[in-house]
C-alpha cells in the first residue's frame, strides 16, 4: 500500500494462532451488553444534570438528541463520555447543562429505545474520555469449529492480553475514513465540518498506530519489549499516536516506528501540520475479570472489562471469527470508548 491510496484496510495479523472457529455476533441486541464504568458519580449539586441511561437499539448521538429535546436545550448542552454500540443493550451516563429553572424529571421520559434509570446534579459536563472503561457481556451464537482451539485462545488472551488495535469501526465503512483523511491532509478535498475533520484525523492516526503494532507482530515481537521502548504506567510497551515533536522511542523501537512513518510519510507529515502532538498508546490490551461459559453446545458467553479506548472486537478477533447480521447500516462504535 502506498500513500497514494488507502481504499482498503490491510488484514492486520493476530497475536495467536487462528482457532479456525466462527460464530454469530449480535444476533439480538441482548447478545452484546455494555456497562460504562464511570470515573466518578454525580455529587448531587451543580449546574449539570447527570443521567444514568440504558439504551436498546439506539446510537448515542440519537439519545443525546432526544434528551436535549426533552430538556429544552441545544444538543451541545448534552455531554457523554463515549459512543456506544447501536445494536446492543448499553448503559452509560449523559450530562445536560441546566443551571437555572425547574429541574425536569427525565426518569419519566417514555421512549421505546432508551430509559433514564436515575438522575442527579453535578458540577461538570461529561466529556469524551471521562470514563474508566467498559464492562462487556457477549453472547456468541452458532459457534462452529474446534472447542479446544477456542479454549486455548481464551486462556492465552486471559493470561497475556491482545493486540491493542483500533477497531475497524474507527476507520469507517470499508475503511473509507482513512482515504478521506489522506485526501483532506493532501488538500485534495476541503472538510468544513469540525466533527468530520476530527473523525478523519483520528482514523489516519489510528491507522498508523495499527501499522506499527502489526509490524511488531509480523516480526515475532508480540509479548516482547524492544530496546528503546517507551513503557506505560503498567510497564507495557507503547506505540506512537502520530503528531508534532520527536518520537520518544529510542534505539531499535525508534527504528521500527520511523520505518512505518516513512512508509506512510504523507499521512504522518499531514498530521504534524494539522497540529496533532505526539502521544503514546499501549500496544497490549488486557481484559480484566475475564470469564466464559458454554451454556449450550454452540453458544459461548464471554464477560470482561476493558479500559477506555480499548475495543472488545480486538478481544473477539483473537478467539474466533465473528459475523454479524447484515443490517445495511454502519455500526457506530463496536465496543469501546
MIKOL-881491 format. One record per residue: x, y, z of N, C-alpha, C in turn; chain. Coordinates in steps of 0.1 Angstrom, whole numbers. Each point is the difference from the previous one (the first is absolute). Layout:
// MIKOL-881491
     npx     npy     npz    capx    capy    capz     cpx     cpy     cpz   chain
       X       Y       Z       X       Y       Z       X       Y       Z       A
...
This chain:
// MIKOL-881491
     npx     npy     npz    capx    capy    capz     cpx     cpy     cpz   chain
       9     -12       0      -9      12       0       9      12       0       A
      -3      10      -8       7      12      -1      -8      12       6       A
       7      11       2      -7      12       5     -11       5     -10       A
       1      -4     -12      -9       5     -10     -14      -6       1       A
      -1     -11       7     -13      -7       0      -2      -7      13       A
     -12       2       7      -3      -7      12     -15      -4      -1       A
      -3      -7     -11     -14      -3      -3      -4     -13       7       A
       9      -8       4      -3     -13       8       9      -1      12       A
      -5      -5      11       8      -2      11       8     -13      -1       A
      12      -1       5       7     -13      -1      -5      -9      11       A
       3     -13      -2      -4     -10      10      11      -1      11       A
      -1       8      10      10       0      10       1     -13       8       A
      12      -5       3       2     -13       5      -5      -2      15       A
      -3     -12       3      -4      -4      14      12      -3       8       A
      -1       0      13      11      -4       9       1     -15       1       A
     -12      -7       0       0     -14       3      -5      -8     -13       A
       3     -13       0      -4      -8     -12     -15       0      -1       A
      -5       1     -13     -15       0      -2      -6     -13       5       A
     -11       1       7      -7     -12       5      -7      -7     -11       A
      -3       7     -11      -8      -6     -11     -15       0       3       A
      -4       6      12     -14       0       4      -7      12      -5       A
     -13       0       0      -8      12      -4     -13       0       9       A
      -6      12       0     -12       1       8      -8      13      -5       A
     -13       0       4      -8      12      -3       0       9      12       A
       3      13      -3       1      11      10     -12       9      -2       A
      -7       4      11     -10      10       0     -12      -5      -9       A
      -4     -12       2     -12      -5      -7     -12       8       7       A
       1       1      13     -10       8       7       7      11       8       A
      -7      11       2       7      11       8       5      -5      13       A
      -8      -8       7       4      -5      13      12      -9       0       A
       5      -4     -12      13      -8      -1      12       9       2       A
      -1      13       0      11       9       2      -4      10      11       A
       4      -2      12      -4       9      11      13       7       5       A
      -1      13       0      12       9       4      -5       9      11       A
       8       0      11      -2       9      11      12       9       2       A
      -3      13      -1      11      10       2       5       0      14       A
      13       1       2       6       1      13       4      14       2       A
      -8       8       7       3      15       1      12       3       8       A
       6      11      -3      12       5       8      -5       5      14       A
     -12       6       0      -6       5      12     -15      -1      -1       A
      -7       2      12     -14       0       0      -5      14       3       A
     -12       4      -3      -4      14       2      -1       3      15       A
       3      12       4       1       4      14     -13       4       6       A
     -10       3      -9     -13       4       5      -2      15      -1       A
      11       8      -3      -1      14      -1       8       5     -13       A
      -5      11      -6       7       6     -11      -9       4     -11       A
       5       5     -11      -7       6     -11      -4     -10     -10       A
       4     -13       1      -2     -10     -10      -9     -11       6       A
      -9      -6      -8      -7     -12       4       7     -12      -6       A
       4     -10       8       5     -12      -5     -11     -11       0       A
       0      -7     -12     -11     -10      -2       7     -14      -2       A
      -5      -9       7       4     -14      -2     -10      -6      -9       A
       4      -3     -13      -9      -4     -10       3     -14      -5       A
     -10      -8      -2       1     -13      -7      -7       1     -14       A
       8      -3     -10      -6       1     -14       1     -14      -6       A
     -10      -2      -9      -1     -13      -7      -4       2     -15       A
      11      -1      -8      -3       1     -15       1      15      -4       A
       6       9       8       1      14      -4      15       4       1       A
       4       9      -9      14       5       2       1      11       9       A
      12       3       5       2      10      10      -5      14      -4       A
       4       4     -12      -4      13      -5     -15       2       0       A
      -7     -10      -4     -15       1      -1      -5       2      14       A
       5      -8      10      -5       2      14       3      14       5       A
      12       5      -3       3      14       4      -9      10      -6       A
      -4      -2     -13      -9       9      -6     -14       0       6       A
      -4     -12       4     -14      -2       6       1       7      14       A
      10      -2       7       1       6      14       1      15      -1       A
       7       6     -10       0      14      -1     -14       5      -3       A
      -7      -6      -9     -14       4      -3      -9      -1      12       A
       1     -10       8      -8      -2      12       3      10      11       A
      13       4       0       4      10      11      -2      14      -5       A
      -2       2     -13      -2      14      -6      13       7      -1       A
      11      -7      -3      13       6      -2       6      -3     -14       A
      11       6      -3       7      -3     -13       8     -13       1       A
       3      -7     -11       7     -13       1      14       2       6       A
       6      12      -2      14       1       5       0       1      15       A
     -12       2       6      -1       0      15       0     -14       6       A
      -1     -10      -8       0     -14       4      14      -6      -2       A
       5      -6      11      13      -7      -1      -1     -14       3       A
      10      -8      -5       1     -14       3      15      -4      -1       A
       4     -10       7      14      -4       0       5      -8     -12       A
      -9      -8      -6       4      -8     -11     -12      -5      -8       A
       3      -2     -13     -10      -6      -9      -2     -15       4       A
     -12      -5      -1      -3     -14       3      -7      -6     -12       A
       1     -13      -1      -6      -7     -11     -15       2      -2       A
      -4       0     -12     -15       1      -2      -7     -13       2       A
       6     -11      -6      -6     -13       0       4      -7      13       A
      -5       5      11       5      -5      13     -10       6      11       A
       2      -5      12      -6       6      11      11       6       8       A
       0      13       1      11       7       7      -5       9      11       A
       9       2      10      -4       9      11      12      10       1       A
      -4      13      -1      10      10       1      -6      13       6       A
       9       9       3      -3      13       6      -1      11     -11       A
     -10       9       2      -1      12      -8       0      12      10       A
       4      12      -5      -2      12       9      -7      10      -9       A
      -8       9       7      -7      11      -6       2      12       8       A
       4      11      -7       3      13       7     -14       7       2       A
      -4       0      13     -12       7       3       2       8      13       A
       6      11      -1       4       8      13     -11       6       7       A
     -11       3      -7     -11       8       6     -13      -6      -3       A
     -10       4       8     -14      -4      -2      -3     -13       6       A
     -12      -5      -3      -4     -13       6       7     -12      -6       A
       3      -9       8       7     -12      -5     -10     -10      -6       A
       0      -3     -13     -10     -10      -5       3     -14       5       A
     -10      -8       3       2     -14       4       1      -9     -13       A
      12      -2      -5       1      -7     -12      -1     -15       2       A
      -1      -5      12      -2     -14       2     -15      -4      -4       A
      -8      10      -2     -14      -2      -5       0      -1     -15       A
      11       3      -7       0       0     -14      -3     -14      -6       A
      -9      -1      -9      -4     -13      -6       5       0     -14       A
       8     -10      -3       6      -3     -14       2     -14      -2       A
      -3      -6     -11       2     -15      -2      14      -4       0       A
      10       9      -3      14      -4      -2       9       4      12       A
      -5       7      10       8       3      11      -8       4      12       A
       6      -1      12      -7       5      12      10       6       9       A
      -4      10       8       9       7       9      -2      -7      14       A
      10      -6       5      -1      -8      12       0       9      13       A
       8      10      -1       1       9      11       6      13      -4       A
      -1      11       8       6      13      -4       4       7      13       A
      11       8      -1       5       7      12       9      12      -6       A
       2      10       8       7      11      -4      15      -2       2       A
       8       7      -8      15       0       2       6      13      -5       A
      13       2       3       6      13      -2       6       2     -14       A
       1     -11      -8       7       1     -12      -7      -8     -11       A
       3       4     -13      -6      -7     -11       8     -13      -3       A
      -6     -10      -5       7     -12      -4       6       2     -14       A
      13      -3      -1       7       2     -13       6     -14      -5       A
       2      -1     -13       6     -12      -5      12      -5       7       A
       0     -12       4      11      -6       8      -1       1      15       A
     -11       6       5      -2       0      14      -6     -13       6       A
       7     -11      -2      -4     -12       5      12      -9       3       A
      -2      -9       9      11     -10       3       1     -11     -11       A
     -12      -4      -5       0     -11     -10     -14      -5      -1       A
      -1     -12      -5     -13      -7      -2       0     -14       4       A
     -11      -5       4      -2     -14       4      -9      -6     -11       A
       5     -12      -5      -8      -6     -11      -5     -14       4       A
     -12      -3      -5      -5     -14       0      -4      -3     -14       A
       6      -9      -6      -1      -3     -15      -5     -15      -2       A
     -11      -1      -7      -5     -14      -3       4      -3     -15       A
       7     -10      -2       4      -4     -13      -9     -13      -4       A
      -7       1     -10      -9     -11      -4       5      -7     -12       A
      -6     -12      -2       4      -8     -12      15      -2      -1       A
       6      -3      11      15      -2       0       3     -13      -7       A
       9       1     -10       5     -12      -7      15      -1       1       A
       5     -12       0      15      -1       0       4      -8      12       A
      13       0       2       6      -8      11       0       7      13       A
      -8      -6       9      -1       7      13      14       1       7       A
       8     -10      -2      14       0       6       8      12      -5       A
      -1       3     -13       7      12      -5      -5      13       6       A
     -14       0       2      -6      12       6       5       2      14       A
       0     -11       8       4       0      14      14       4       1       A
       9      -5      -9      14       4       1       2      15      -2       A
      -7       6     -10       1      14      -2      -6       8      11       A
     -11      -5       6      -6       7      11      10       1      12       A
       7     -11       2      10       0      11      11       9      -3       A
       5       0     -13      11       9      -4      -4      15       2       A
     -12       3      -4      -5      14       1      -1       3      15       A
      -5      -8       8      -2       2      15      14       2       6       A
      10      -7      -4      13       1       6       9      11      -5       A
      -1       2     -13      10       9      -7      -6      12      -7       A
     -14       1       0      -6      12      -7       0      -2     -15       A
      -4      11      -7      -2       0     -14       7      12      -6       A
       3       0     -13       5      12      -7     -10      11       2       A
       4      12       4      -9      11       3      -3       8     -13       A
      -4      -8     -10      -4       7     -13     -12       9       2       A
       0      11      -8     -13       7      -1      -9      -8      -9       A
     -13      -1       4      -9      -9      -7      -4       6     -13       A
      -5      -9      -9      -4       4     -14     -10      11       0       A
      -8       1      10     -10      11       0       6      14       0       A
      12       1       6       8      12       0       3       6     -14       A
       0     -10      -9       4       4     -14     -11       2     -10       A
     -13      -1       5     -11       2      -8      -3     -11      -9       A
     -11       1      -8      -5     -10      -9      11      -4     -10       A
       4     -13       0      11      -5      -8      13       8       0       A
       2       6      12      13       7       2       0      14      -7       A
     -11       5      -4       0      12      -8       5      13       7       A
      -1       0      14       5      12       7      15       2      -2       A
       7     -10      -2      15       2      -2       3       6     -13       A
      -7      -4     -10       2       6     -14      -5      15       1       A
     -11       2       6      -5      14       1      10       9       8       A
       5      -6      11      10       7       7      12       3      -8       A
       5      -9      -8      12       2      -8      -3      11     -10       A
     -12       0      -6      -3      10     -10      -2      14       7       A
      -5       0      12      -1      13       7      13       5       4       A
      10      -8       4      13       5       4       8       4     -12       A
      -3      -6     -12       7       3     -12      -7      12      -7       A
     -11       5       6      -7      12      -5      -7      -3     -13       A
      -3     -13      -2      -7      -4     -12     -15       3       2       A
      -4      -1      12     -14       3       4       0      10      12       A
     -11       8       1      -1       9      11     -11      -4       9       A
       3      -2      13      -9      -5      10      -3      12       9       A
     -12       5      -1      -4      11       9      -6      -4      13       A
      -6     -11       0      -7      -5      13      11      -4      10       A
       1       6      11      10      -3      10      -1     -14       5       A
     -12      -6       2      -2     -13       4       6     -10     -10       A
      -3       2     -13       5      -9     -10      15       1      -1       A
       5      12       1      15       2       0       6      -8      11       A
      -5       1      12       5      -8      11      -1     -15      -2       A
     -11      -5      -6      -1     -14      -3      11      -5     -10       A
       2       8     -10      10      -3     -10      14       0       6       A
       4      10       8      13       1       6       2     -12      10       A
     -11      -4       7       1     -11       9       2     -13      -7       A
      -6      -2     -12       1     -12      -8      14      -1      -5       A
       6      11      -5      14      -1      -5      10      -3      11       A
      -2       7      11       9      -3      12      -1     -14       5       A
     -12      -5       0      -2     -14       5       6     -10     -10       A
      -1       3     -13       5      -9     -10      15      -1       1       A
       7      11       3      15      -1       1       4      -8      13       A
      -8       2      11       3      -8      12      -2     -14      -3       A
     -11      -4      -7      -2     -14      -3      11      -6      -9       A
       5       8      -9      11      -5      -8      13      -3       8       A
       2       9      10      12      -3       8      -2     -13       8       A
     -12      -1       6      -3     -12       8       1     -13      -9       A
      -6       1     -12       0     -11      -9      14      -4      -4       A
       9       9      -2      14      -3      -4       7      -7      11       A
      -2       4      12       6      -7      12      -5     -14       1       A
     -12      -3      -3      -5     -14       1       6      -7     -12       A
       0       5     -12       6      -6     -12      15      -4       3       A
       7       8       8      14      -2       2       2      -9      13       A
     -11      -6       5       1     -10      11       2       7      13       A
      -4      13       1       3       8      12     -12       0      10       A
     -11      -7      -3     -11       0       9       4      -5      14       A
      -4       8      10       4      -4      14      14       3       4       A
       7       7      -9      14       4       3       2      15       0       A
      10       4       7       4      14       0      13       2      -9       A
       1      11      -6      11       3      -8       9      10       7       A
      13       0      -2       9      11       5      -5      13      -5       A
      -3      10       9      -4      13      -3     -15       1       1       A
      -8     -10       3     -14       1       2      -4      10      11       A
     -11       7      -2      -6       9      10     -10      -8       7       A
       1      -2      13     -10      -8       8     -10       9       6       A
     -12      -6       2     -11       7       7       1      -2      15       A
     -10       5       7       0      -1      15      -1     -14       4       A
      -6      -9      -8      -1     -14       4      12      -8      -5       A
      10       7      -5      12      -7      -5      -1      -7     -13       A
      -9       4      -8      -2      -6     -14       5       9     -10       A
       6      -5     -11       5       8     -11     -11       7      -7       A
       3      12      -5     -10       9      -7       4       2     -14       A
     -10       4      -8       3       4     -14      -5      14      -2       A
       4       6     -12      -2      15      -2     -14       3      -5       A
      -5      11       6     -12       7      -6       6      12      -6       A
       1       0     -13       9      10      -7      -4      14       1       A
      10       9       0      -2      14       1      13       7       0       A
       0      13       4      12       8       0       9      -4      11       A
      13       2      -2      10      -2      11       7     -13      -3       A
      11      -2       7       9     -11      -2      -7     -13       6       A
       2     -11      -8      -5     -13       5       8      -3      13       A
      -7      -4      11       6      -2      13       7     -13       1       A
      -3     -10      -9       7     -13       0      14       3      -5       A
       9      -9       4      14       1      -4       5     -14      -5       A
      12       0      -4       6     -13      -4      -8      -8     -11       A
      -1     -13       3      -7      -9     -10     -14       3      -1       A
      -7       4      11     -14       4      -1      -2      12      -9       A
       8      10       1      -1      12      -8       2      -4     -15       A
      10      -8      -3       2      -4     -13     -12      -6      -7       A
      -7      -9       8     -12      -7      -5     -11      11      -2       A
      -2       9       9     -11       9      -1       3      10     -11       A
      12       5      -2       4       9     -11      -1      -7     -13       A
       2     -13      -1      -1      -7     -12     -15       0      -5       A
      -9      -2       9     -15       1      -3      -3      14      -4       A
       5      10       7      -3      14      -3       5       4     -14       A
      11      -5      -4       6       3     -13      -9      -7     -11       A
      -5     -12       3      -9      -7     -10     -13       8      -2       A
      -4       7      11     -13       8      -1       3      15       2       A
      10       4      -7       6      14       3     -11      11      -2       A
      -8      -1     -10     -10      10      -3     -10       1      12       A
      -4     -11       5      -9       0      11       7       6      13       A
      12      -4       3       7       5      12       3      15      -1       A
       5       4     -12       3      14      -2     -13       8       1       A
     -11      -5      -6     -13       7       1      -5       2      14       A
       2     -11       9      -5       1      14       8      10       7       A
      14       1      -3       8      10       7      -5      14      -4       A
      -2       2     -12      -5      14      -5     -14       3       5       A
      -8     -11       3     -14       3       5       0       4      15       A
      12      -1       6       1       5      14      -1     -11      11       A
       0     -12      -4      -1     -11      10      14      -2       6       A
       0      -3      13      13      -2       7       2     -15       2       A
      13      -3       1       4     -14       2      -6      -5      13       A
      -7     -12       0      -4      -6      12       3     -15      -1       A
      -3      -7      11       3     -15       0     -13      -8       4       A
       0     -12      -4     -12      -9       3       6     -14       3       A
      -5      -7      10       5     -13       3      -2     -10     -12       A
      10      -8      -3      -1     -10     -11      -8     -12       4       A
      -2      -2      13      -8     -11       6     -12       4       7       A
     -11      -6      -3     -13       2       8      -2     -13       8       A
      -2       3      13      -1     -11      10     -14      -1       5       A
      -9      -9      -4     -13      -1       6       1      -4      14       A
      -8       7       8      -1      -3      15     -12      -9       3       A
       1      -7      11     -11      -8       5      -7      -8     -11       A
       9      -7      -9      -5      -7     -11      -5     -14       4       A
     -12      -4      -5      -5     -13       2      -8      -4     -12       A
      -3     -13      -1      -8      -5     -11      -7     -13       4       A
     -11      -3      -7      -7     -12       3      -7      -4     -13       A
      -4     -13      -1      -7      -6     -11     -14      -4       4       A
      -9       9       1     -14      -4       4      -6     -11      -9       A
       3       0     -12      -4     -10     -10      12      -4      -9       A
      -2     -11      -7      11      -6      -8       6      10     -10       A
      -9       9      -6       5       9     -10      -1      15       4       A
       0       2      13      -2      14       6      11       2      10       A
       8      11      -2      10       4       9      -3      14       6       A
       1       2      13      -3      12       6      13       5       7       A
       4      12      -4      12       7       5      -3      12       8       A
       7       2      11      -1      12       8      14       5       3       A
       2      13      -1      13       6       3      -1      15       0       A
      10       7       6       0      14       0      12       5      -7       A
      -1      12      -7      11       6      -7       2      15       4       A
      12       5       0       1      14       3      -6       9     -11       A
      -2      12       2      -5       9     -10       9       0     -12       A
      -6       0     -12       8       1     -12       4     -14      -6       A
      -2     -11       8       3     -13      -5     -13      -6      -6       A
       2      -9     -10     -11      -6      -7      -3     -14       3       A
     -13      -3       2      -4     -14       2       3      -8     -12       A
      -1       6     -12       2      -8     -12      15      -5      -1       A
       9       7       6      14      -5       0       1     -12       9       A
      -8      -2      10       0     -12       8      -7     -11      -8       A
     -11       2      -6      -7     -10      -8       8      -5     -11       A
       7       9      -7       8      -4     -12      11     -10       3       A
       5       0      12      10      -9       4      -5     -14       4       A
     -14      -1       1      -6     -12       5      -6      -8     -11       A
      -8       7      -9      -6      -7     -11      -5      11     -10       A
      -5      -4     -11      -5       9     -10     -15       2       2       A
      -4      13       0     -14       3       3      -6       6     -12       A
     -13      -3      -2      -8       6     -10     -13       6       6       A
      -3      12      -5     -12       7       5     -11      -1     -11       A
     -13       1       4     -11       1      -9       2      12      -9       A
      -4      -1     -13       2      11      -9     -12      10       2       A
       3      11       7     -10      10       3       0      12      -9       A
       9       0     -10       1      11     -10       2      13       7       A
       8       0      11       2      12       7      14      -1       7       A
       7      11       0      13       1       7      -2      -1      15       A
       7      -9       6       0       0      15       8      12       5       A
      -5       5      11       6      13       4      13      -2       8       A
       1     -10       8      11      -1       8       4     -13       5       A
      -1     -10      -7       2     -14       5       6      -3      13       A
       1       9       8       3      -5      13       6       8      10       A
       7      11      -3       6       5      11       5      14      -1       A
      -5       8       9       6      13       1       0       3      15       A
